[in-house]
Amino acid sequence: MTASLLSAYADPVFDSQAVFRNLMSAVAYPGRPVVLDRTVETPAPLNVATTALCLALADFETPLWLDRRSATDEAIRHLRFHCGTPFASDPAHARFAVIADPLAMPRLGAFHQGDVEYPDRSTTLVIQVPSLTDGPRTVWSGPGIREPAVVQVAGLPEWFWSDWDLEREIYPLGVDVFFTCENAILGLPRTIRVEA
């Protein structure tokens, strides 16, 4: 018996545009959670924000890597049908990476860092976390942040922020990150300095 396929956006064009605007707000104002104003059905274990982000950004030209927890049959079937995305077996070959188990995620250097000619071709990480406000205290500064901002993302591995410091040393190469929790997203572009 074949499992039923979950639906995507109610209005694919306008809902996708609305989610994309939310994503741009998260990039423009790093460290400020943005609540999505659209909902979608979600394949386990993906949350609403992760699913909506994938539906807005992934397509047949953007290889997607799923970590072990997110690579369920339901999630793969959903993303393959609605996005047409190819799946990468190696995080270094992915344009997007979905991480549902941050504590077991690869180190940041394992993802594609971009090329000197095309630094924008690096991997964008979508990391599901239990909270965007109840984690260890960090202070963010950089473009889009008027005054240093206190950000408290929960559920990250202990090495995450030291790896982030190493990523800054290779700028303009490096990864970009979206943290997701339920229906909210928080952007962390590679331009942001974080003091943990």
C-alpha positions, 0 to 999 in steps of 0.5 A: 500500500502506497502512503498518501502524499502530503500537500504543499502550499495552498497557493504555490505562487503567492505562498512561496513568495511570502515565505521567500520574503520571510527568509529575506527578512531573516537574512536582512535582520540576523538574530531576529526570529521571523514567524512565517505567515504561511503553514504547510503540511510537514513530513516527519520529522521536519517542522513547518519552517524547515518544510516551507523553506525547502519548498521555497528554495529547493528545485531540480538544480539545487542538490539537497543533503538530509541528515540521518534523522531527516532522511525519512521515506516520507520527507524524501518523497515529499521533497522529491515530488514537490521540489524535484530536488536531487539528493546529495549523498555527501554534504560537500556536494549540497547547495542546501543541507537539512539537519534535524539532529544538530548534536550529530551534525557534521562539522561546518567544514564538511559542507561546501564552502563555495569557490573563490570565483563563486562564493555564493555556491556554498552550502546553506544549512537549515538546522532545526533546533528546540528553541530560538530563545532559550539556549546559551547566551551569544552576542551577534554583531555585523551587517543588519544588526544595529547594536550587538544582539543577544541570541540564545539558540538551543540544541547546538553541539558544543563545537558549533560556535568555535567552528563558526569563528573558523568559518569567518577566517575564510570569508567570503567563502563559508556557509550560511545558516537558517535555524528553524523552530516550529514555524519560525526562522532565524538567519545567520549569514556568514558576515555575522560575528558571534561571541559565545 
